[in-house]
Amino acid sequence: MALDRFDIQGKDSLNLFTDALVVVDRETGVNYLFVHRGYGGGLTPLLDSDGKPIITKDKDNYKR
C-alpha cells in the first residue's frame, strides 16, 4: 500500500489526549473518521443520511 493513498482532510483536537481526523482514501474517495486517544483508536466510514458512505468525487479537493 502506498503511503500517499490516504489524505487527511481535517483534524480537530477534542482535548489534550484525543484527536479526530477526517481521512479520504484517494483511490475510492471514501471518507473515514479516525479518532485516537492515548494508545487506542478507531476508524469508521462517514455515512450520509441514507447510510451510504460519503465519497469525495472531485479529486481536486484532496489536500496534499
C-alpha positions, -999 to +999 in steps of 0.1 A: +000+000+000+014+034-010+018+059+018+001+086-003-031+066-007-048+084+022-052+121+027-061+140+059-088+165+051-094+178+086-081+175+122-097+185+155-082+182+189-111+173+212-089+175+243-053+170+254-053+133+246-080+129+219-078+138+182-104+133+155-093+133+118-113+130+086-093+108+062-100+103+025-090+072+005-075+087-027-084+056-048-120+052-037-129+087-024-144+072+007-143+095+038-134+080+072-134+093+107-104+083+127-103+091+165-074+083+187-069+087+224-037+078+240-027+044+228-061+034+214-081+045+183-109+037+159-117+041+123-152+042+107-165+053+073-185+086+074-221+079+063-248+102+048-284+103+059-292+072+039-265+052+055-242+052+024-205+061+026-196+097+019-175+098-012-154+127-024-156+125-061-137+157-070-101+147-067-090+183-069-105+187-034-079+165-019-053+183+002-016+174-004 
